[in-house]
Amino acid sequence: MAAKRAAHQRSKAHKKAIKSFLRKRRSLHVRLSLHPASVMVQLCVGVLLFASTVAVFGDNYTVTAKVPADPLTEPAVITSPLDGGRFVTQAQTVTGTCPNNSYVKLFQSTVYVGVGWCNSNEFQISTLLNAGSNNLTVQDYNITDDAGPLSPAGITVYYDPPPVVSSGGSSANPSAKAASVVSPVGLQIMQVDNNVPYGGSAAEPLVTQRPVFSGIAPPYSDITVSVHSDPVICRTKANAVGFWRCVLPSIVSVGRHSVEVKALTTQGKTLKSPKFYVRSIAQIPARDQTGAAQGGQFTISTVYNYNTRLIGEQVAVNLTISGGVSPYALTIDWGDGSIETVLRASTSNSDITHTYKWINSSLGSYTIKIQGTDSIGAISATQLVAVLRNPAYHNVVSSVAHNSGILGFLTLLHSWLWVLWPGYVIVILMLISFWLGERQETLLMLRAKQQRSARRLIATKHRRRHA
């Protein structure tokens, strides 16, 4: 027992001597890194970085309580167009004055048709006028959706549709301005015959021997529909809002046919749809009467309430389509350069979604413009606003007098966290590697010393045995 204790004491003494030896041999950077004061500094830096990170992301909790915003004291007022104005262009922009930190809704008679955010005491809302007289009114709201003072009496403007020039079954007038809020940028097929919606390349719908094709494309594009294998070719032109309709000039044989549709835009760009198939039959096929039975004025609407979304969070807009004749093609300009077209087969409510990647401010907004076309060319439009927060954006300020002490220091760290955290992790890993390396070297030297001691002991015993 005493021998074991003595051996243990010798081992501790050896380890202590080895550690002391290695510390003396340390290079300067290792000596500074593993000094107790340096380790304490690294711990303090870690605490500061953690506190600063919590301060940055601590405001991302969702608050369900409603705290009323300051009430608005000024009404929104339309300044353009002027009361009594007459137009031959259906798409118009309504502008006016409004109080900051508010949004403005535009109404045609009592129908809500769009919303705009108030920037620098001004708003802009794009809308489509109805033929004849249009009574336009506006109402402002604060960020908790409380209405401001009633606006003055609205204005009345008139839309006089220009003469329509027919071309191949599609209305087109290249000399007139495009009466659209947002023009389609792609080629989309909506129907392969009257009341027969386009179902994609995998479907083979039943059509008559002289089907009627329709869809949307960039305004005034030249459309070519080729039906093989006869072949029968139909040419037409998209109208001012991009709608086109093409009736084949002759009948096709009964059976399966491949169809190709091309659009040549006014800029000389060629757009092609994927090849698809239809099956023509001699008798009139059964029709889906879902769209044909609707009728009424075609409108797109939504319920808008002020809300903010984080960058990278999905923004969803619920649309209500009413009237018109299905199917419907919706062109959506999300305001960040992204434009897409979606098809809707019926008037059932549906969501459109988008994810914004960045705004160059801590709080900003994008204007969303939506234009819809039904299968007979009627159009409707609405405008919305997406309000976004960007926690990663930090302005460069010339003074931080409003923040002092530790809070001011944490605020200064916010914009450098993306550099400080990786650097801190690298330093910590270096410290750990230095410590592990020295520990491993200590164990190796101790093991070597123990082996030498064991060999000396064996040699001593051997000499005594043969003495």
N, C-alpha and C positions, 0 to 999 in steps of 0.2 A: 504494500500500500504506500509506504514511504517512498519507494522507488518510483511509483507512478506519479506521485505528487512532485517529486524532484524532476522527472522527465517533463511534466506539464509546465513547471516553472522555467525549465530551460527553453522549452518551445516558445513561451511567451517572451522570454528575454531575446531569443533569436529573432522573433517577429518584430519586436520593438527596435532591435538594432538594424534590421533590414529596412524598416520604414524610415528610420532616421537617415540611413545611408541614401535611400532613394530620394528623400526630400532634399538632401544636399545636392544631389545630382540633377534636380529638376532644372529644365530650361526656364528662361525668364517668363515666357508667355504662360507656361503651365503653372509656374509658381504664383503668378498674379491671378490666374483663373481660379485656382483651387484655394486661395487664401480665404479664411473665414469671412473677412470683410467683403470680399468680392462676392461670395455666395449670398451674403445678406443683402447686398445691393441688387443682385439678380432677383431675389424673392420680392423685394420692394417694387422693382420694375414690373414684375408679373402682377402684383396687386393693383398697381396703377392702370396697367393695360386692361385688366379685367373690369375694373370700375368704369373706365372710359367706354368699353364695349357695351356694358350694361346701360350706360347713359345714352348711347346712340340708339340702341334697339329697344330701349325700355318704353318708347312711346308707340309701339306697334300693337298694343292691346286694343281689342274691340270694346267700345263703350256702348252699352245698349240704352242708357238713359238719354233723354233728349233735353239739352240745355238750350233754351230759346236764344237765338241770335238777336242782336240789336234790331229793333223794328226799322223798316225803311220809311223815310220821311219824304221821298220824292217819287213821283210816278215815272214810268217809262213813257216816252213820247216818240211817235213816228215822225221823222224829218224827211224821209224819201221812201217811196215816190210821193209826189204831191197829190193832194185830194183832187179828184176829178180827172186824173191822168188817163190817157188811152194808150194801149200798147198792142203791137202785132206780134210780140214775142211772149210766149207763155211763161217762161222762166224769168222771175224777177227777184231782186234782192231788196228786202225791207231793212232799212237802217234807221237808227234813232238814238236818243240819249237815254241814259239810265244811271242809277247810283252804283258805284263800285261795290264789289262783294255781293252781287246779285245776279240772277239769271232772269231772262225775259221769255215769256211764251207768246207766240203769235197765233191769232185766231182768224179764220175766215168765217164770218157770221159767228156762229157759236162752236164751230169745229176747230179743235186744236190741230195745227198743221206744222209746228216746229218750235224749237227753243234755241236761244243763243246766250252765250256767256257775256257778261258786261266787262269789257276791257277798256280802260281809260275813259270811262263814262260813255261808252258807245256800244251798241250791239248791231249785229248783222245776221239776218236770217233769210236763207234762200227758200223760195216757195214756187209753186206752179199755180197760175191763175186759172179760174174756170172761165169758159166762154161767157161773155156778157159782163154784168156788174159783179164786183167783189168788194165786200165790206171787210176791211182789215182793222183789227184792234190788237193791243198788246197789254200785258200785265206783268209787272215785275214781282219777284219773290226773293226773300233772303235765303241763306244756306240752311235754314231749318224749315223751309217750304212755307213760310208765312207770307201772305200776299201784302204788297205795299199799297200805297194810296191808289185809288181808281185813276186810270189814265183818262185823259180828255177823250171826247168822242172820237171814234175811229175815222178812217178815211175810206172813200169809195173810189176804186179804180176800175177800168174797163179793159177787157181783153177782146180784141177783134181778130179772130183767126184768119190768117192769110189764105188766099186761094190755094187749093190742094192740086198738085200735079200728080196724076196716077201713072205709075210705071210698073207694068207686070204684076199688078195686083197689090202693089205696095205704094203707100203715099210717100212722096219724096219731093223736096224743093231745095236743091243745093244752094240757091241764091239767098235763102232765108237763114237767119241765125238758128242754131240748134236750140230748140225749146226744151232744155233738160237741166236738171239740177246736177246730175253726175252722169256722164256718158259711159256706156258700156265700152270696155277695152278688149273684150274677147268675142268669139263667135259662139253662140249658144242656140241649139235647136229646141223649140218649145213644143211644136206639134208636127206630126207626120201626116196628118189629114184633119179635116174638120172634126173637132172634139176627140181626137185620138192623140193623147200626149206622147211625147218622146220618152222612151223608157231606158235609153242607154244602148250600147252596142250589143249587149247580150239578148235583148228582147227582139221579137219578131212580131210586131203588131199587125193586125188585119186592116187593110186599107182598100179603098176603091181602086178602080183601074185608072182613075185620074186624080191622084191624091193632091192635097194642098199642104205645102210645107210652110212653116213660119218659125220665127225666132228673133233673136237680137244680135246686133253686131255694132261696131263703131259707126256713128252716124254717116250716112251717104256712102257706105261701102257698096261695091258692086258684088252681088251675090250670084253664085252659080251652083245650081243643084243638078247633079248628074245621076240618073237612075239607070243602072245596068241590069241585064245585058242587052237591052234593046238597041242602043241606049236612047234615052229621052233626056234632053237638057232643057232646064228652065233658068232664065236669067231675070234678075230684078235688082232693085236698089233699096238699101235701108233708108228709112226716113230720118227726120231731124232728131228723133230720140233713139234711133238705132233699131226700130222695129222693122221687120221685113216679112213679106208674105209672097209665096210663089206658087202659081197654079201651073201644072204641067201643060204644055201646049197640045199634047196628044195623049191618048190612052196607052197604057202598058199592058203587056200580056198577063194572063192569070198565072200566078206562081210567085216564087221567091226572087227578090231583087235586092242587089246591093245599092246603097245610096252614099254618095259623097257630096259634101257641101263645102264650098270655098268662099272666102270673102276677101276682096281686094280693097284695102282702105284708101282713103284720100291721100295718105302719105306714101302709098306704093307698097305697103306691107301685105303679104298674103297670109291669111289665117285659114286653117283647115280643121274640120271636125273629124273625129274617128269614124272610119267606115262602119256602117250599120246596115241591118237588113230589115225589109218589110215584106209582107206577103199579101199580094193583091188577089181579090176574089171577084167573081162576076156580080154577085148580089151585094147589096149594101150591108156591111158588117154591123153587128150590134155596137152601139155607141155608149160610152160612159157619159151619162147625162149630169154628172155631178157639177161640172162647170157650166154647162149650157143652161141649167135650170136656175142659176143664181141671178144674173142680170143686176140691174141697179148700178149706181155710180160706184166706180172702183176707187177705194180709199185704203191707205196704209196709215195706221195710227199706233201709238204706244202710250203708256202711262209713264210720265217722267217725274221723278223726285230727285232732289240733290243727294248725291252720294259720291264718296271718294274711293278710289281703288289704288292699291300699291302697284308700282312698276313690276311687271312680271306676273301680276294677278290677272286672271281671265275676266274680261268685261263682257257681260251678257246683256243683250237687249231683247225684250219680248215684244214681238210685232203682232198686231192684229190686222188681218186682211179681210176686207168686206166688199161685197159687190163684184162687178166685173165677171169675166169668164175665165175659169182655170184652164191650163196651168198659168202660174205667174213667174216672171223672171225679175229678181231683185238685184240691182246693182248697188253695192255699198262702198262708199269712199270713207275709210276710217280716219282720214285726216293726217296720217303719218306716211302717206305715199302708197299705202296698201289699198288696192281696189279689187273687189271680188264680185262674182255673180253667183247667185244661188237660185235654184228652182223650187217652187212650192206647188204641190199638186192640188191643194185645196185651201179653204179659208181658215183652217184650224190654226190656232195660235202656235207660234214656234219661236225659238230663240236663235239669234245670230250671235256669235262670240268672236272675240279678238283679244290678243295679248299685246300690250304696248311694251316695248323694250327699254325706252329711255325718254326722259324729258330733261331739258337743260335748265331745271330749276327745282326747288324743293316742292313746289305746288304749281301745277299747270293744267292745261286743258287741251283737248283735241275736239274739233267739230266733226261730227259724223253725219254724212249726207246719204240718204237712201232714196233711190228712185225705183219704182216698180212698173212693169208693163204686163198687161194681161194678154191672153191669146188672140185678141182681136185688135190690139194696138192701143187700148186706153192706158193712160199713165197716171200715176199718183206719186207723191213725194213727201218726205218729212225730214226734219233736221233735229239732231240731238247733240248733247255735249257730254264728253267723258272727262271727268275731273280726276287727276292723278296726283299721287304723292310719291316723291323719290327720296327716301331716307338717306341714300348714298350721296346726294348732292349737297355740297357745302359752299356757300359764297365766301369769297375772300373779302374780309372786312378790314377797315383801316383802324378800327378802335374796338377794344373789348372791355371798355370801362364798365359796362353793365354786368360783367362777370369778373369776380375777383377771387383771390384765394385758390383753394383746391378746385372749385367749380370752373373758374376761368382756365386753369391749367388743363383740366379734363376736356374742356371745349376745344382748346388748341390741339389736343391729341386726336380729335375726331377725324380730321381729314388725312391723318398720317397712319391710321390703324392698318390699312392694307399693306404698308411697308413695315411697320413696327412689329406686327405679330410674326410674320415669317422670319425677320431678323432675330427676334427673341427666341423663337423655337430653335433656330440654328445655333445660337449661343448656348442654350441649355443642352442641346445634343452634344456640343463640343465638350462642355464641362463633364457630362456623363461619360463620354468616351475617354477623357483624360483620367477620370477616377477609375473607370473599369480597367484601363491599360495599366495604371500603377498597381491596382489590386492584383491583377493577373501576374505582373512581374514580381510582386511580393510573394505570392503563392509559389511561383516557380523557384525563386531563390530559396525560400524556406524549405521546399521539397528537396532541392539539391543539397542544402546544408544538412537536412536530416539523413539523406542518403550517404553523404560523406561521413557523418557521425556513425551511422550504422556500419559502414565498411571499416572504419577505424576500430569500432568495438569488436567486430568479427576478427579483424587482424590481431587485436590484442589478445583475445581468447585463444586464437590459434597459436600465438607465440607462447603463451603460458602452458598450453597443453603439451607442447613439444620442448618446453624448457627442461 
